[in-house]
Amino acid sequence: MTLIGGGIFMLVQPWSIDLYSYSFVTILAGTVGYVVVSHFPE
């Protein structure tokens, strides 16, 4: 969840176009990681 939050922060910040570009990859990686972990048995 922290990774997704970091990606959203990178998406909305106005300072760096590089961070903006990487935010999509970061959010995608966080989402995929969350889905994988949530499918593990307890």
C-alpha positions as CSV (number, residue, x, y, z in Angstrom):
1,M,0.0,0.0,0.0
2,T,2.9,2.3,0.7
3,L,4.2,1.8,-2.8
4,I,0.8,2.8,-4.3
5,G,0.7,5.9,-2.0
6,G,4.2,6.9,-3.1
7,G,3.2,6.5,-6.8
8,I,0.1,8.7,-6.3
9,F,2.3,11.3,-4.5
10,M,4.7,11.2,-7.5
11,L,1.8,11.6,-9.9
12,V,0.4,14.8,-8.2
13,Q,3.7,16.6,-7.4
14,P,4.4,19.6,-9.7
15,W,8.2,19.6,-9.5
16,S,9.7,16.8,-11.5
17,I,8.5,15.4,-14.9
18,D,10.7,12.3,-14.3
19,L,8.9,11.5,-11.1
20,Y,5.6,12.0,-12.9
21,S,6.8,9.5,-15.6
22,Y,7.8,6.9,-13.1
23,S,4.6,7.2,-11.1
24,F,2.7,5.1,-13.5
25,V,5.2,2.3,-13.2
26,T,5.3,2.6,-9.4
27,I,1.5,2.5,-9.1
28,L,1.3,-0.5,-11.4
29,A,4.0,-2.3,-9.5
30,G,2.3,-1.6,-6.2
31,T,-1.1,-2.8,-7.5
32,V,0.4,-6.0,-8.9
33,G,2.3,-6.6,-5.7
34,Y,-0.9,-6.0,-3.6
35,V,-2.9,-8.4,-5.8
36,V,-0.2,-11.1,-5.5
37,V,0.1,-10.7,-1.7
38,S,-3.7,-10.7,-1.2
39,H,-4.0,-14.1,-3.0
40,F,-1.6,-15.8,-0.5
41,P,-3.4,-18.0,1.9
42,E,-3.5,-16.7,5.5
